[in-house]
Amino acid sequence: MIRMSEAEFAGVAEQAVASIPAHLRKYLQNVLIEVRNRPTPDLLVDDLADVPPDELLGMYLGRSIDEPDVGGSSPPLPDRVLIFRENLCAMCDSREELIEEIRVTVLHEIGHHFGMDEADLEELGYD
């Protein structure tokens, strides 16, 4: 297990977002990146029922940009990428590994915002 402060961890996550090319980053204006210690029971929905809570590294909550807008009178809530700090720290044996896993997890979850499924993300090396 590697220890990293919440502030430093959030900074690494921000660097991962900053590494996304500007022409794609503009589509992330309505996406919040949140660092949480670990997933709460209310986040463990049916799609994730088979994933042990201590193995869940991140999740995307929102509507991908390729899904049609069903329309509504109120502005859309921001989409969210949740990154689970304690789970990531627990799985890594070095600081370098943790930094890479944070990067991969952030990019993986942002990939869902762009409409990619697990197979697409695996092909890109974000699994």
MOPAC internal coordinates of N, CA, C and O (Angstrom, degrees):
PM7 1SCF
backbone

  N    0.0000 0     0.00 0     0.00 0    0    0    0
  C    1.4531 1     0.00 0     0.00 0    1    0    0
  C    1.5302 1   108.89 1     0.00 0    2    1    0
  O    1.2310 1   121.32 1   -43.48 1    3    2    1
  N    1.3026 1   115.07 1   136.52 1    3    2    1
  C    1.4619 1   122.01 1   177.51 1    5    3    2
  C    1.5183 1   108.31 1  -110.15 1    6    5    3
  O    1.2310 1   120.54 1   -39.84 1    7    6    5
  N    1.2947 1   116.58 1   140.16 1    7    6    5
  C    1.4633 1   121.02 1   177.10 1    9    7    6
  C    1.5253 1   109.14 1  -101.40 1   10    9    7
  O    1.2310 1   121.52 1   -40.35 1   11   10    9
  N    1.3349 1   114.69 1   139.65 1   11   10    9
  C    1.4567 1   121.57 1   176.57 1   13   11   10
  C    1.5228 1   106.34 1  -150.03 1   14   13   11
  O    1.2310 1   120.59 1   -45.94 1   15   14   13
  N    1.3133 1   116.48 1   134.06 1   15   14   13
  C    1.4570 1   120.20 1  -179.18 1   17   15   14
  C    1.5251 1   110.25 1   -63.30 1   18   17   15
  O    1.2310 1   121.60 1   -22.43 1   19   18   17
  N    1.3174 1   114.55 1   157.57 1   19   18   17
  C    1.4660 1   119.70 1   178.35 1   21   19   18
  C    1.5260 1   111.11 1   -59.04 1   22   21   19
  O    1.2310 1   120.72 1   138.29 1   23   22   21
  N    1.3346 1   116.23 1   -41.71 1   23   22   21
  C    1.4700 1   120.12 1  -178.50 1   25   23   22
  C    1.5307 1   111.18 1   -65.27 1   26   25   23
  O    1.2310 1   120.33 1   135.44 1   27   26   25
  N    1.3179 1   116.97 1   -44.56 1   27   26   25
  C    1.4610 1   120.03 1   179.76 1   29   27   26
  C    1.5286 1   110.57 1   -65.98 1   30   29   27
  O    1.2310 1   120.45 1   138.32 1   31   30   29
  N    1.3178 1   116.74 1   -41.68 1   31   30   29
  C    1.4619 1   121.89 1   178.68 1   33   31   30
  C    1.5303 1   109.61 1   -59.11 1   34   33   31
  O    1.2310 1   120.43 1   132.83 1   35   34   33
  N    1.3310 1   116.78 1   -47.17 1   35   34   33
  C    1.4681 1   121.13 1   179.07 1   37   35   34
  C    1.5231 1   110.63 1   -61.70 1   38   37   35
  O    1.2310 1   120.28 1   142.96 1   39   38   37
  N    1.3233 1   117.07 1   -37.04 1   39   38   37
  C    1.4636 1   120.67 1   177.54 1   41   39   38
  C    1.5206 1   112.16 1   -63.57 1   42   41   39
  O    1.2310 1   120.26 1   139.70 1   43   42   41
  N    1.3234 1   117.11 1   -40.30 1   43   42   41
  C    1.4684 1   120.70 1   177.30 1   45   43   42
  C    1.5259 1   110.04 1   -64.63 1   46   45   43
  O    1.2310 1   120.25 1   138.59 1   47   46   45
  N    1.3365 1   117.12 1   -41.41 1   47   46   45
  C    1.4715 1   121.07 1   177.97 1   49   47   46
  C    1.5319 1   109.87 1   -62.13 1   50   49   47
  O    1.2310 1   120.15 1   138.15 1   51   50   49
  N    1.3323 1   117.32 1   -41.85 1   51   50   49
  C    1.4668 1   121.10 1   178.17 1   53   51   50
  C    1.5231 1   111.51 1   -63.25 1   54   53   51
  O    1.2310 1   120.24 1   142.36 1   55   54   53
  N    1.3230 1   117.14 1   -37.64 1   55   54   53
  C    1.4632 1   120.97 1   177.19 1   57   55   54
  C    1.5248 1   110.86 1   -63.57 1   58   57   55
  O    1.2310 1   120.38 1   143.21 1   59   58   57
  N    1.3215 1   116.88 1   -36.79 1   59   58   57
  C    1.4590 1   120.61 1   177.75 1   61   59   58
  C    1.5178 1   110.46 1   -62.79 1   62   61   59
  O    1.2310 1   120.39 1   136.34 1   63   62   61
  N    1.3245 1   116.86 1   -43.66 1   63   62   61
  C    1.4684 1   120.83 1   177.53 1   65   63   62
  C    1.5255 1   109.82 1   -64.12 1   66   65   63
  O    1.2310 1   120.21 1   137.85 1   67   66   65
  N    1.3200 1   117.21 1   -42.15 1   67   66   65
  C    1.4675 1   121.35 1  -179.22 1   69   67   66
  C    1.5290 1   112.12 1   -63.95 1   70   69   67
  O    1.2310 1   120.25 1   157.68 1   71   70   69
  N    1.3378 1   117.13 1   -22.32 1   71   70   69
  C    1.4669 1   120.36 1  -179.93 1   73   71   70
  C    1.5273 1   112.84 1   -77.68 1   74   73   71
  O    1.2310 1   120.45 1   169.75 1   75   74   73
  N    1.3187 1   116.75 1   -10.25 1   75   74   73
  C    1.4638 1   121.20 1   178.66 1   77   75   74
  C    1.5267 1   108.08 1   -75.02 1   78   77   75
  O    1.2310 1   119.86 1   -46.61 1   79   78   77
  N    1.3216 1   117.87 1   133.39 1   79   78   77
  C    1.4678 1   119.37 1  -179.59 1   81   79   78
  C    1.5306 1   112.05 1   -54.62 1   82   81   79
  O    1.2310 1   121.00 1   -36.40 1   83   82   81
  N    1.3265 1   115.69 1   143.60 1   83   82   81
  C    1.4670 1   122.22 1  -175.05 1   85   83   82
  C    1.5200 1   112.31 1   -55.86 1   86   85   83
  O    1.2310 1   119.89 1   142.95 1   87   86   85
  N    1.3407 1   117.82 1   -37.05 1   87   86   85
  C    1.4648 1   119.33 1  -178.11 1   89   87   86
  C    1.5328 1   111.98 1   -66.77 1   90   89   87
  O    1.2310 1   119.70 1   161.69 1   91   90   89
  N    1.3274 1   118.18 1   -18.31 1   91   90   89
  C    1.4683 1   121.77 1   174.49 1   93   91   90
  C    1.5267 1   111.47 1   -98.15 1   94   93   91
  O    1.2310 1   120.70 1   146.22 1   95   94   93
  N    1.3330 1   116.27 1   -33.78 1   95   94   93
  C    1.4678 1   120.32 1  -179.49 1   97   95   94
  C    1.5185 1   112.31 1   -59.26 1   98   97   95
  O    1.2310 1   120.32 1   151.41 1   99   98   97
  N    1.3312 1   117.00 1   -28.59 1   99   98   97
  C    1.4653 1   118.98 1  -179.24 1  101   99   98
  C    1.5353 1   111.67 1   -62.73 1  102  101   99
  O    1.2310 1   119.99 1   158.97 1  103  102  101
  N    1.3363 1   117.62 1   -21.03 1  103  102  101
  C    1.4643 1   121.58 1   177.95 1  105  103  102
  C    1.5298 1   112.30 1   -84.33 1  106  105  103
  O    1.2310 1   120.41 1  -177.23 1  107  106  105
  N    1.3197 1   116.83 1     2.77 1  107  106  105
  C    1.4663 1   121.35 1  -179.09 1  109  107  106
  C    1.5290 1   112.17 1  -104.65 1  110  109  107
  O    1.2310 1   120.54 1  -168.98 1  111  110  109
  N    1.3166 1   116.58 1    11.02 1  111  110  109
  C    1.4693 1   119.84 1  -176.86 1  113  111  110
  C    1.5228 1   112.48 1   -61.33 1  114  113  111
  O    1.2310 1   119.68 1   151.56 1  115  114  113
  N    1.3110 1   118.21 1   -28.44 1  115  114  113
  C    1.4588 1   122.25 1  -178.72 1  117  115  114
  C    1.5394 1   111.17 1  -105.13 1  118  117  115
  O    1.2310 1   120.71 1  -154.25 1  119  118  117
  N    1.3441 1   116.25 1    25.75 1  119  118  117
  C    1.4652 1   120.61 1  -179.87 1  121  119  118
  C    1.5270 1   108.68 1  -120.84 1  122  121  119
  O    1.2310 1   120.90 1   -57.71 1  123  122  121
  N    1.3179 1   115.88 1   122.29 1  123  122  121
  C    1.4625 1   121.38 1   176.06 1  125  123  122
  C    1.5164 1   109.17 1   -95.87 1  126  125  123
  O    1.2310 1   120.52 1   -43.54 1  127  126  125
  N    1.3190 1   116.62 1   136.46 1  127  126  125
  C    1.4603 1   121.62 1   174.08 1  129  127  126
  C    1.5240 1   106.09 1  -102.24 1  130  129  127
  O    1.2310 1   120.64 1   -60.84 1  131  130  129
  N    1.3279 1   116.39 1   119.16 1  131  130  129
  C    1.4660 1   121.62 1  -178.04 1  133  131  130
  C    1.5234 1   109.63 1  -119.69 1  134  133  131
  O    1.2310 1   121.17 1   -48.40 1  135  134  133
  N    1.3189 1   115.36 1   131.60 1  135  134  133
  C    1.4616 1   120.59 1   173.74 1  137  135  134
  C    1.5188 1   106.78 1   -98.14 1  138  137  135
  O    1.2310 1   121.28 1   -53.77 1  139  138  137
  N    1.3148 1   115.16 1   126.23 1  139  138  137
  C    1.4612 1   121.83 1   176.66 1  141  139  138
  C    1.5225 1   107.70 1  -122.91 1  142  141  139
  O    1.2310 1   120.63 1   -24.41 1  143  142  141
  N    1.3053 1   116.41 1   155.59 1  143  142  141
  C    1.4616 1   119.07 1   179.02 1  145  143  142
  C    1.5224 1   111.43 1   -64.71 1  146  145  143
  O    1.2310 1   120.88 1   131.00 1  147  146  145
  N    1.3268 1   115.93 1   -49.00 1  147  146  145
  C    1.4725 1   120.33 1   179.23 1  149  147  146
  C    1.5232 1   108.00 1  -158.49 1  150  149  147
  O    1.2310 1   120.13 1   -15.52 1  151  150  149
  N    1.3438 1   117.35 1   164.48 1  151  150  149
  C    1.4696 1   119.34 1   179.70 1  153  151  150
  C    1.5275 1   111.29 1   -69.68 1  154  153  151
  O    1.2310 1   121.23 1   -35.21 1  155  154  153
  N    1.3159 1   115.26 1   144.79 1  155  154  153
  C    1.4572 1   121.10 1   175.96 1  157  155  154
  C    1.5318 1   108.27 1   -94.13 1  158  157  155
  O    1.2310 1   119.80 1   -22.67 1  159  158  157
  N    1.3218 1   117.98 1   157.33 1  159  158  157
  C    1.4711 1   120.43 1  -177.62 1  161  159  158
  C    1.5280 1   113.81 1   -55.04 1  162  161  159
  O    1.2310 1   119.76 1   146.25 1  163  162  161
  N    1.3207 1   118.07 1   -33.75 1  163  162  161
  C    1.4626 1   119.96 1  -178.49 1  165  163  162
  C    1.5412 1   112.26 1   -68.18 1  166  165  163
  O    1.2310 1   119.89 1   163.01 1  167  166  165
  N    1.3134 1   117.81 1   -16.99 1  167  166  165
  C    1.4675 1   120.86 1   178.45 1  169  167  166
  C    1.5279 1   112.49 1   -85.09 1  170  169  167
  O    1.2310 1   120.47 1   163.83 1  171  170  169
  N    1.3124 1   116.70 1   -16.17 1  171  170  169
  C    1.4627 1   120.58 1  -175.12 1  173  171  170
  C    1.5263 1   109.66 1   -85.10 1  174  173  171
  O    1.2310 1   121.26 1  -101.56 1  175  174  173
  N    1.3172 1   115.20 1    78.44 1  175  174  173
  C    1.4595 1   122.70 1  -177.69 1  177  175  174
  C    1.5241 1   110.42 1   -82.69 1  178  177  175
  O    1.2310 1   121.01 1    -2.52 1  179  178  177
  N    1.3256 1   115.67 1   177.48 1  179  178  177
  C    1.4620 1   121.82 1  -175.33 1  181  179  178
  C    1.5233 1   113.59 1   -51.32 1  182  181  179
  O    1.2310 1   120.15 1   138.19 1  183  182  181
  N    1.3377 1   117.31 1   -41.81 1  183  182  181
  C    1.4652 1   120.21 1  -178.55 1  185  183  182
  C    1.5253 1   112.19 1   -60.48 1  186  185  183
  O    1.2310 1   120.54 1   154.65 1  187  186  185
  N    1.3207 1   116.57 1   -25.35 1  187  186  185
  C    1.4589 1   121.42 1  -175.77 1  189  187  186
  C    1.5215 1   112.56 1  -110.62 1  190  189  187
  O    1.2310 1   120.13 1  -168.04 1  191  190  189
  N    1.3100 1   117.36 1    11.96 1  191  190  189
  C    1.4650 1   121.64 1  -175.50 1  193  191  190
  C    1.5277 1   112.11 1   -59.34 1  194  193  191
  O    1.2310 1   119.86 1   150.22 1  195  194  193
  N    1.3283 1   117.88 1   -29.78 1  195  194  193
  C    1.4642 1   120.41 1  -177.68 1  197  195  194
  C    1.5261 1   113.16 1   -91.52 1  198  197  195
  O    1.2310 1   119.77 1  -179.04 1  199  198  197
  N    1.3376 1   118.05 1     0.96 1  199  198  197
  C    1.4603 1   121.79 1   178.85 1  201  199  198
  C    1.5263 1   108.73 1   -98.36 1  202  201  199
  O    1.2310 1   120.08 1   -60.08 1  203  202  201
  N    1.3406 1   117.44 1   119.92 1  203  202  201
  C    1.4660 1   118.48 1   176.73 1  205  203  202
  C    1.5312 1   109.89 1   -60.11 1  206  205  203
  O    1.2310 1   119.68 1   -42.27 1  207  206  205
  N    1.3386 1   118.22 1   137.73 1  207  206  205
  C    1.4674 1   120.98 1  -176.13 1  209  207  206
  C    1.5274 1   113.89 1   -55.42 1  210  209  207
  O    1.2310 1   120.03 1   149.11 1  211  210  209
  N    1.3374 1   117.55 1   -30.89 1  211  210  209
  C    1.4637 1   119.26 1  -178.75 1  213  211  210
  C    1.5292 1   112.46 1   -81.19 1  214  213  211
  O    1.2310 1   120.00 1   176.82 1  215  214  213
  N    1.3279 1   117.60 1    -3.18 1  215  214  213
  C    1.4669 1   121.54 1   177.14 1  217  215  214
  C    1.5223 1   112.40 1  -106.76 1  218  217  215
  O    1.2310 1   120.12 1   175.02 1  219  218  217
  N    1.3189 1   117.38 1    -4.98 1  219  218  217
  C    1.4599 1   121.03 1   179.95 1  221  219  218
  C    1.5285 1   108.15 1   -80.00 1  222  221  219
  O    1.2310 1   120.56 1   -61.48 1  223  222  221
  N    1.3252 1   116.53 1   118.52 1  223  222  221
  C    1.4615 1   121.48 1  -175.12 1  225  223  222
  C    1.5195 1   112.81 1   -94.43 1  226  225  223
  O    1.2310 1   120.62 1   150.35 1  227  226  225
  N    1.3237 1   116.42 1   -29.65 1  227  226  225
  C    1.4525 1   120.27 1  -179.17 1  229  227  226
  C    1.5082 1   109.72 1  -168.35 1  230  229  227
  O    1.2310 1   121.00 1    -9.99 1  231  230  229
  N    1.3240 1   115.69 1   170.01 1  231  230  229
  C    1.4565 1   119.80 1   175.18 1  233  231  230
  C    1.5185 1   109.59 1  -158.04 1  234  233  231
  O    1.2310 1   122.11 1   -25.96 1  235  234  233
  N    1.3340 1   113.57 1   154.04 1  235  234  233
  C    1.4618 1   121.24 1   178.47 1  237  235  234
  C    1.5182 1   107.85 1  -108.44 1  238  237  235
  O    1.2310 1   120.54 1   -51.41 1  239  238  237
  N    1.3170 1   116.58 1   128.59 1  239  238  237
  C    1.4587 1   122.30 1   177.59 1  241  239  238
  C    1.5254 1   107.48 1  -119.94 1  242  241  239
  O    1.2310 1   120.85 1   -70.71 1  243  242  241
  N    1.2998 1   115.97 1   109.29 1  243  242  241
  C    1.4565 1   119.02 1   179.88 1  245  243  242
  C    1.5129 1   111.39 1   160.02 1  246  245  243
  O    1.2310 1   121.88 1    14.43 1  247  246  245
  N    1.3139 1   114.01 1  -165.57 1  247  246  245
  C    1.4604 1   121.75 1  -179.29 1  249  247  246
  C    1.5152 1   107.26 1  -115.78 1  250  249  247
  O    1.2310 1   120.40 1   -54.69 1  251  250  249
  N    1.3359 1   116.85 1   125.31 1  251  250  249
  C    1.4595 1   119.67 1  -179.51 1  253  251  250
  C    1.5221 1   110.15 1   -64.99 1  254  253  251
  O    1.2310 1   120.79 1   -23.53 1  255  254  253
  N    1.3101 1   116.10 1   156.47 1  255  254  253
  C    1.4614 1   120.25 1  -174.84 1  257  255  254
  C    1.5206 1   112.49 1   -68.51 1  258  257  255
  O    1.2310 1   119.81 1   165.58 1  259  258  257
  N    1.3309 1   117.98 1   -14.42 1  259  258  257
  C    1.4598 1   119.19 1   177.99 1  261  259  258
  C    1.5274 1   113.31 1   -92.23 1  262  261  259
  O    1.2310 1   119.99 1   178.77 1  263  262  261
  N    1.3411 1   117.63 1    -1.23 1  263  262  261
  C    1.4661 1   121.38 1   175.79 1  265  263  262
  C    1.5176 1   108.89 1   -84.25 1  266  265  263
  O    1.2310 1   120.20 1   -39.93 1  267  266  265
  N    1.3312 1   117.23 1   140.07 1  267  266  265
  C    1.4652 1   119.05 1   179.45 1  269  267  266
  C    1.5230 1   111.41 1   -66.91 1  270  269  267
  O    1.2310 1   121.09 1   -34.12 1  271  270  269
  N    1.3161 1   115.53 1   145.88 1  271  270  269
  C    1.4579 1   121.83 1   176.32 1  273  271  270
  C    1.5228 1   107.48 1   -80.80 1  274  273  271
  O    1.2310 1   120.70 1   -57.98 1  275  274  273
  N    1.3296 1   116.27 1   122.02 1  275  274  273
  C    1.4622 1   119.90 1  -178.34 1  277  275  274
  C    1.5209 1   111.16 1   -79.28 1  278  277  275
  O    1.2310 1   120.22 1   176.03 1  279  278  277
  N    1.2913 1   117.19 1    -3.97 1  279  278  277
  C    1.4568 1   121.64 1   176.36 1  281  279  278
  C    1.5021 1   112.30 1    77.02 1  282  281  279
  O    1.2310 1   121.46 1   -32.36 1  283  282  281
  N    1.2557 1   114.80 1   147.64 1  283  282  281
  C    1.4496 1   121.28 1   179.52 1  285  283  282
  C    1.5096 1   108.04 1  -175.93 1  286  285  283
  O    1.2310 1   121.33 1   -19.79 1  287  286  285
  N    1.3021 1   115.06 1   160.21 1  287  286  285
  C    1.4562 1   118.30 1  -176.86 1  289  287  286
  C    1.5224 1   112.73 1   -83.72 1  290  289  287
  O    1.2310 1   120.01 1   158.79 1  291  290  289
  N    1.3267 1   117.58 1   -21.21 1  291  290  289
  C    1.4596 1   119.20 1  -179.40 1  293  291  290
  C    1.5268 1   109.64 1   -95.99 1  294  293  291
  O    1.2310 1   120.26 1   -28.08 1  295  294  293
  N    1.3342 1   117.10 1   151.92 1  295  294  293
  C    1.4575 1   119.28 1   179.10 1  297  295  294
  C    1.5195 1   110.09 1   -64.99 1  298  297  295
  O    1.2310 1   120.46 1   -30.32 1  299  298  297
  N    1.3167 1   116.72 1   149.68 1  299  298  297
  C    1.4689 1   119.24 1  -178.38 1  301  299  298
  C    1.5235 1   111.16 1   -67.89 1  302  301  299
  O    1.2310 1   121.27 1   -34.21 1  303  302  301
  N    1.3189 1   115.17 1   145.79 1  303  302  301
  C    1.4568 1   120.34 1   173.53 1  305  303  302
  C    1.5244 1   108.15 1   -69.91 1  306  305  303
  O    1.2310 1   119.92 1   -27.72 1  307  306  305
  N    1.3056 1   117.75 1   152.28 1  307  306  305
  C    1.4675 1   117.50 1   177.70 1  309  307  306
  C    1.5218 1   110.53 1   -66.78 1  310  309  307
  O    1.2310 1   121.32 1   -38.20 1  311  310  309
  N    1.3183 1   115.09 1   141.80 1  311  310  309
  C    1.4555 1   120.24 1   170.45 1  313  311  310
  C    1.5273 1   106.49 1   -71.14 1  314  313  311
  O    1.2310 1   120.83 1   -23.24 1  315  314  313
  N    1.3306 1   116.03 1   156.76 1  315  314  313
  C    1.4638 1   119.67 1  -177.56 1  317  315  314
  C    1.5128 1   111.18 1  -133.43 1  318  317  315
  O    1.2310 1   121.41 1   -39.30 1  319  318  317
  N    1.3053 1   114.91 1   140.70 1  319  318  317
  C    1.4520 1   123.06 1   168.42 1  321  319  318
  C    1.5164 1   105.74 1  -110.74 1  322  321  319
  O    1.2310 1   120.67 1   -59.62 1  323  322  321
  N    1.3187 1   116.32 1   120.38 1  323  322  321
  C    1.4567 1   122.12 1   178.24 1  325  323  322
  C    1.5214 1   108.62 1  -103.89 1  326  325  323
  O    1.2310 1   120.58 1   -49.27 1  327  326  325
  N    1.3210 1   116.49 1   130.73 1  327  326  325
  C    1.4587 1   122.86 1   178.69 1  329  327  326
  C    1.5260 1   106.84 1  -120.31 1  330  329  327
  O    1.2310 1   120.14 1   -51.02 1  331  330  329
  N    1.3247 1   117.33 1   128.98 1  331  330  329
  C    1.4582 1   122.34 1  -172.67 1  333  331  330
  C    1.5262 1   111.06 1  -101.13 1  334  333  331
  O    1.2310 1   121.77 1   -78.94 1  335  334  333
  N    1.3200 1   114.21 1   101.06 1  335  334  333
  C    1.4629 1   122.93 1  -171.51 1  337  335  334
  C    1.5216 1   113.26 1   -59.77 1  338  337  335
  O    1.2310 1   119.82 1   129.14 1  339  338  337
  N    1.3285 1   117.95 1   -50.86 1  339  338  337
  C    1.4632 1   119.62 1  -175.69 1  341  339  338
  C    1.5253 1   111.70 1   -63.61 1  342  341  339
  O    1.2310 1   119.95 1   142.28 1  343  342  341
  N    1.3266 1   117.70 1   -37.72 1  343  342  341
  C    1.4640 1   120.30 1   178.82 1  345  343  342
  C    1.5236 1   111.05 1   -66.07 1  346  345  343
  O    1.2310 1   120.48 1   137.87 1  347  346  345
  N    1.3261 1   116.69 1   -42.13 1  347  346  345
  C    1.4609 1   119.99 1   178.62 1  349  347  346
  C    1.5275 1   110.89 1   -66.45 1  350  349  347
  O    1.2310 1   120.29 1   136.07 1  351  350  349
  N    1.3180 1   117.05 1   -43.93 1  351  350  349
  C    1.4641 1   120.38 1   179.29 1  353  351  350
  C    1.5290 1   111.16 1   -61.65 1  354  353  351
  O    1.2310 1   120.19 1   141.93 1  355  354  353
  N    1.3262 1   117.25 1   -38.07 1  355  354  353
  C    1.4634 1   121.83 1  -177.60 1  357  355  354
  C    1.5237 1   112.67 1   -68.63 1  358  357  355
  O    1.2310 1   120.05 1   151.94 1  359  358  357
  N    1.3177 1   117.51 1   -28.06 1  359  358  357
  C    1.4698 1   119.19 1  -175.46 1  361  359  358
  C    1.5270 1   113.45 1   -87.81 1  362  361  359
  O    1.2310 1   120.12 1   170.17 1  363  362  361
  N    1.3172 1   117.37 1    -9.83 1  363  362  361
  C    1.4607 1   120.39 1  -172.63 1  365  363  362
  C    1.5264 1   112.17 1  -104.68 1  366  365  363
  O    1.2310 1   121.65 1   -32.62 1  367  366  365
  N    1.3336 1   114.45 1   147.38 1  367  366  365
  C    1.4648 1   121.30 1  -179.27 1  369  367  366
  C    1.5208 1   113.13 1  -106.21 1  370  369  367
  O    1.2310 1   119.98 1   173.31 1  371  370  369
  N    1.3189 1   117.64 1    -6.69 1  371  370  369
  C    1.4608 1   120.40 1   178.80 1  373  371  370
  C    1.5281 1   109.32 1  -148.29 1  374  373  371
  O    1.2310 1   121.67 1   -20.67 1  375  374  373
  N    1.2967 1   114.41 1   159.33 1  375  374  373
  C    1.4573 1   120.73 1   178.12 1  377  375  374
  C    1.5283 1   110.63 1   -61.07 1  378  377  375
  O    1.2310 1   120.54 1   137.64 1  379  378  377
  N    1.3167 1   116.57 1   -42.36 1  379  378  377
  C    1.4664 1   121.45 1   179.91 1  381  379  378
  C    1.5194 1   111.12 1   -62.02 1  382  381  379
  O    1.2310 1   120.67 1   138.57 1  383  382  381
  N    1.3399 1   116.33 1   -41.43 1  383  382  381
  C    1.4605 1   120.39 1   178.20 1  385  383  382
  C    1.5278 1   110.24 1   -64.01 1  386  385  383
  O    1.2310 1   120.42 1   138.35 1  387  386  385
  N    1.3315 1   116.81 1   -41.65 1  387  386  385
  C    1.4639 1   120.60 1   179.89 1  389  387  386
  C    1.5267 1   110.72 1   -63.20 1  390  389  387
  O    1.2310 1   119.90 1   134.86 1  391  390  389
  N    1.3134 1   117.80 1   -45.14 1  391  390  389
  C    1.4661 1   120.99 1   178.86 1  393  391  390
  C    1.5198 1   110.31 1   -59.19 1  394  393  391
  O    1.2310 1   120.10 1   136.97 1  395  394  393
  N    1.3228 1   117.41 1   -43.03 1  395  394  393
  C    1.4675 1   121.12 1   178.96 1  397  395  394
  C    1.5271 1   111.21 1   -66.13 1  398  397  395
  O    1.2310 1   119.90 1   138.86 1  399  398  397
  N    1.3289 1   117.80 1   -41.14 1  399  398  397
  C    1.4713 1   120.94 1  -179.99 1  401  399  398
  C    1.5277 1   111.69 1   -67.42 1  402  401  399
  O    1.2310 1   120.14 1   143.84 1  403  402  401
  N    1.3193 1   117.33 1   -36.16 1  403  402  401
  C    1.4668 1   119.84 1   175.04 1  405  403  402
  C    1.5227 1   109.03 1   -62.10 1  406  405  403
  O    1.2310 1   120.62 1   132.58 1  407  406  405
  N    1.3306 1   116.42 1   -47.42 1  407  406  405
  C    1.4647 1   121.60 1  -179.73 1  409  407  406
  C    1.5287 1   110.99 1   -58.23 1  410  409  407
  O    1.2310 1   120.66 1   130.71 1  411  410  409
  N    1.3142 1   116.34 1   -49.29 1  411  410  409
  C    1.4638 1   121.01 1  -178.42 1  413  411  410
  C    1.5273 1   110.37 1   -63.02 1  414  413  411
  O    1.2310 1   120.03 1   138.00 1  415  414  413
  N    1.3220 1   117.54 1   -42.00 1  415  414  413
  C    1.4639 1   120.83 1  -178.74 1  417  415  414
  C    1.5217 1   111.12 1   -65.54 1  418  417  415
  O    1.2310 1   120.29 1   135.19 1  419  418  417
  N    1.3277 1   117.05 1   -44.81 1  419  418  417
  C    1.4635 1   120.09 1   178.63 1  421  419  418
  C    1.5287 1   109.96 1   -60.96 1  422  421  419
  O    1.2310 1   120.27 1   131.99 1  423  422  421
  N    1.3245 1   117.08 1   -48.01 1  423  422  421
  C    1.4687 1   119.98 1  -178.94 1  425  423  422
  C    1.5259 1   111.78 1   -66.32 1  426  425  423
  O    1.2310 1   120.09 1   145.01 1  427  426  425
  N    1.3165 1   117.42 1   -34.99 1  427  426  425
  C    1.4653 1   121.72 1   176.55 1  429  427  426
  C    1.5270 1   110.07 1   -60.39 1  430  429  427
  O    1.2310 1   120.59 1   129.32 1  431  430  429
  N    1.3214 1   116.47 1   -50.68 1  431  430  429
  C    1.4642 1   119.96 1  -177.14 1  433  431  430
  C    1.5334 1   111.49 1   -67.97 1  434  433  431
  O    1.2310 1   119.91 1   142.60 1  435  434  433
  N    1.3168 1   117.77 1   -37.40 1  435  434  433
  C    1.4615 1   120.37 1   175.42 1  437  435  434
  C    1.5228 1   109.96 1   -64.79 1  438  437  435
  O    1.2310 1   120.12 1   147.03 1  439  438  437
  N    1.3165 1   117.38 1   -32.97 1  439  438  437
  C    1.4651 1   121.11 1   175.58 1  441  439  438
  C    1.5215 1   111.85 1   -56.44 1  442  441  439
  O    1.2310 1   120.29 1   142.88 1  443  442  441
  N    1.3294 1   117.05 1   -37.12 1  443  442  441
  C    1.4698 1   120.01 1   176.83 1  445  443  442
  C    1.5267 1   110.68 1   -63.66 1  446  445  443
  O    1.2310 1   120.24 1   144.50 1  447  446  445
  N    1.3269 1   117.15 1   -35.50 1  447  446  445
  C    1.4656 1   120.46 1   176.36 1  449  447  446
  C    1.5322 1   110.57 1   -60.36 1  450  449  447
  O    1.2310 1   120.67 1   145.78 1  451  450  449
  N    1.3207 1   116.32 1   -34.22 1  451  450  449
  C    1.4665 1   121.33 1   179.47 1  453  451  450
  C    1.5248 1   112.83 1   -85.80 1  454  453  451
  O    1.2310 1   120.44 1  -173.53 1  455  454  453
  N    1.3355 1   116.76 1     6.47 1  455  454  453
  C    1.4588 1   120.91 1   174.50 1  457  455  454
  C    1.5166 1   114.88 1    90.08 1  458  457  455
  O    1.2310 1   119.51 1  -169.17 1  459  458  457
  N    1.3089 1   118.54 1    10.83 1  459  458  457
  C    1.4680 1   121.19 1   179.97 1  461  459  458
  C    1.5232 1   109.98 1   -81.04 1  462  461  459
  O    1.2310 1   121.61 1   -36.58 1  463  462  461
  N    1.3300 1   114.53 1   143.42 1  463  462  461
  C    1.4612 1   118.61 1   175.21 1  465  463  462
  C    1.5313 1   108.57 1   -99.88 1  466  465  463
  O    1.2310 1   120.73 1     1.22 1  467  466  465
  N    1.3185 1   116.21 1  -178.78 1  467  466  465
  C    1.4639 1   120.92 1  -176.32 1  469  467  466
  C    1.5249 1   112.48 1   -58.80 1  470  469  467
  O    1.2310 1   119.93 1   140.81 1  471  470  469
  N    1.3350 1   117.75 1   -39.19 1  471  470  469
  C    1.4697 1   120.47 1   179.69 1  473  471  470
  C    1.5306 1   110.91 1   -65.13 1  474  473  471
  O    1.2310 1   120.30 1   137.82 1  475  474  473
  N    1.3377 1   117.03 1   -42.18 1  475  474  473
  C    1.4692 1   120.68 1   177.47 1  477  475  474
  C    1.5286 1   110.60 1   -59.65 1  478  477  475
  O    1.2310 1   121.14 1   134.66 1  479  478  477
  N    1.3223 1   115.43 1   -45.34 1  479  478  477
  C    1.4721 1   120.34 1  -177.01 1  481  479  478
  C    1.5157 1   111.39 1   -68.41 1  482  481  479
  O    1.2310 1   120.31 1   143.15 1  483  482  481
  N    1.3152 1   117.01 1   -36.85 1  483  482  481
  C    1.4624 1   120.55 1   176.97 1  485  483  482
  C    1.5290 1   110.18 1   -63.83 1  486  485  483
  O    1.2310 1   120.75 1   138.70 1  487  486  485
  N    1.3153 1   116.17 1   -41.30 1  487  486  485
  C    1.4728 1   121.16 1   178.94 1  489  487  486
  C    1.5274 1   111.30 1   -60.50 1  490  489  487
  O    1.2310 1   120.22 1   146.31 1  491  490  489
  N    1.3263 1   117.19 1   -33.69 1  491  490  489
  C    1.4612 1   122.16 1   179.28 1  493  491  490
  C    1.5452 1   112.64 1   -83.78 1  494  493  491
  O    1.2310 1   120.59 1   173.78 1  495  494  493
  N    1.3300 1   116.48 1    -6.22 1  495  494  493
  C    1.4449 1   120.54 1  -179.08 1  497  495  494
  C    1.5126 1   114.25 1    87.24 1  498  497  495
  O    1.2310 1   120.36 1  -164.27 1  499  498  497
  N    1.3418 1   116.92 1    15.73 1  499  498  497
  C    1.4568 1   121.67 1  -179.96 1  501  499  498
  C    1.5207 1   110.86 1  -104.29 1  502  501  499
  O    1.2310 1   120.54 1  -130.43 1  503  502  501
  N    1.3012 1   116.58 1    49.57 1  503  502  501
  C    1.4798 1   120.86 1   179.98 1  505  503  502
  C    1.5134 1   110.82 1  -116.04 1  506  505  503
  O    1.2310 1   120.10 1   180.00 1  507  506  505

